[in-house]
Every structure is written in C-alpha cells, then in structure tokens.
Amino acid sequence: MKRLLLVLLLFCGCIRVGFAQSSLEQYCELYMQHEYIGKKYNAKIIYGNNPLIVSSDKAKIEMKFDEIPDALNYLGALGWKLANSVLDTNGAHIFIFKKEFIKAEEKPVSTN
C-alpha cells in the first residue's frame, strides 16, 4: 500500500513538471468613497491599461455598493484575493487585489 501511494505521488509530481506552465499575476485596485448624499459607496474597480489584462475588457468600472463588504465579496467571487488595503487622506478606502492566472507556454513548432 505504501509503495502504491509513493508511486502515485511520484507520478503526480512528474505530470506537474511535465506540463510547461507559467503563472501570470495581475493586480486591480478597488477605490471606494462614501457618497456625500445618500448611504451608498461609489466604487471604482481599476484594472489598468495593460494589454495583457485577461480579466476585463475595460480599464475601469464604476459601480455602487451598499456596504464595503459587498464590494469585497463581489471581487472575491470573481476570483480576486485581497493583497493590501489603505485609507487615504480623503477618507476613501483603497484595496489592492491580486489574481493569478496559469497559462500554458506555447512552444514553437519546428518545421522539418
């Protein structure tokens, strides 16, 4: 039984190494400011202008949320992980999110 388990672990390790994969980390910023009139938060989700972005076809999205956790849960449901948060001098909450994408490396096709 132990040999079978060892063989399976080695096999899984070989498969993992056998596939040429690399990871790509992307970051986005969630900028939340409480409305001056009303009880909602204005939220800007900023992905940036990098052409490598695979998360959104827009550089910035503006939304409204009732509470800060609603916005955090929204990005969490999209697969983003919280990396950092700060409170700026204007009282706005700034959250930095990170998402890791695994992409297969393309190997050049040789023509013989």
C-alpha positions as CSV (number, residue, x, y, z in Angstrom):
1,M,0.0,0.0,0.0
2,K,2.8,2.4,0.8
3,R,4.5,1.6,-2.5
4,L,1.3,2.3,-4.4
5,L,1.0,5.7,-2.6
6,L,4.6,6.5,-3.3
7,V,4.2,5.6,-7.0
8,L,1.1,7.8,-7.2
9,L,2.8,10.7,-5.6
10,L,5.8,10.4,-7.9
11,F,3.5,10.1,-10.9
12,C,1.6,13.2,-9.9
13,G,4.8,15.1,-9.5
14,C,6.1,14.1,-12.9
15,I,2.8,15.2,-14.5
16,R,3.0,18.6,-12.8
17,V,6.6,19.1,-14.0
18,G,5.8,17.7,-17.5
19,F,3.3,20.4,-18.4
20,A,5.0,23.6,-19.3
21,Q,3.0,26.2,-17.4
22,S,3.8,29.6,-16.1
23,S,1.7,31.9,-13.9
24,L,0.8,35.5,-14.5
25,E,-0.1,37.7,-11.6
26,Q,-2.4,40.6,-12.2
27,Y,-3.5,43.4,-9.8
28,C,-6.5,45.6,-9.6
29,E,-7.4,48.5,-7.4
30,L,-10.8,49.0,-5.7
31,Y,-11.3,52.6,-4.7
32,M,-14.3,53.2,-2.5
33,Q,-15.7,56.6,-1.4
34,H,-18.8,57.2,0.6
35,E,-21.4,59.4,-1.3
36,Y,-21.8,62.8,0.1
37,I,-25.6,62.5,-0.3
38,G,-27.0,59.1,0.4
39,K,-25.9,55.9,2.1
40,K,-24.1,54.1,-0.8
41,Y,-20.5,53.8,-1.7
42,N,-19.1,54.8,-5.1
43,A,-16.7,52.2,-6.2
44,K,-14.1,52.3,-9.0
45,I,-12.5,49.0,-10.0
46,I,-9.4,49.9,-11.8
47,Y,-7.7,47.1,-13.9
48,G,-5.3,49.4,-15.7
49,N,-4.4,49.8,-19.4
50,N,-2.1,46.9,-19.8
51,P,-2.8,44.9,-22.9
52,L,-2.1,41.7,-21.1
53,I,-5.2,42.0,-18.9
54,V,-7.4,39.0,-19.3
55,S,-9.8,39.9,-16.5
56,S,-11.8,42.6,-18.1
57,D,-12.2,44.4,-21.4
58,K,-12.4,47.7,-19.6
59,A,-9.7,49.6,-17.8
60,K,-12.0,51.0,-15.2
61,I,-15.5,50.0,-14.0
62,E,-17.7,52.2,-11.8
63,M,-20.3,50.7,-9.5
64,K,-22.3,51.4,-6.4
65,F,-22.5,49.2,-3.3
66,D,-24.4,49.5,-0.1
67,E,-21.5,48.4,2.1
68,I,-17.8,47.9,1.7
69,P,-18.0,44.1,2.3
70,D,-20.4,43.9,-0.7
71,A,-17.7,45.2,-3.0
72,L,-15.1,42.9,-1.4
73,N,-17.3,39.9,-1.8
74,Y,-18.0,40.9,-5.4
75,L,-14.3,40.9,-6.3
76,G,-13.8,37.7,-4.3
77,A,-16.5,36.0,-6.3
78,L,-14.6,36.9,-9.4
79,G,-11.5,35.1,-8.1
80,W,-9.5,38.1,-6.8
81,K,-7.6,37.9,-3.5
82,L,-7.1,40.9,-1.2
83,A,-3.4,41.9,-1.2
84,N,-3.4,45.2,0.7
85,S,-5.7,48.0,1.9
86,V,-5.2,51.6,2.9
87,L,-7.3,54.6,4.0
88,D,-6.3,57.7,2.1
89,T,-6.4,61.3,3.5
90,N,-9.8,61.9,1.9
91,G,-11.4,59.0,3.8
92,A,-11.6,56.8,0.8
93,H,-10.8,53.1,1.2
94,I,-8.3,51.7,-1.3
95,F,-8.0,47.9,-1.7
96,I,-5.4,46.2,-3.9
97,F,-6.4,42.8,-5.2
98,K,-4.3,40.1,-6.8
99,K,-5.3,37.3,-9.2
100,E,-3.0,34.6,-10.5
101,F,-3.6,33.1,-13.9
102,I,-1.9,29.9,-15.1
103,K,-1.2,29.9,-18.7
104,A,0.4,27.2,-20.8
105,E,3.6,28.2,-22.5
106,E,3.5,28.0,-26.2
107,K,6.3,26.0,-27.7
108,P,7.5,26.9,-31.2
109,V,6.5,24.4,-33.8
110,S,9.5,23.2,-35.8
111,T,9.0,22.7,-39.5
112,N,11.3,20.0,-40.8
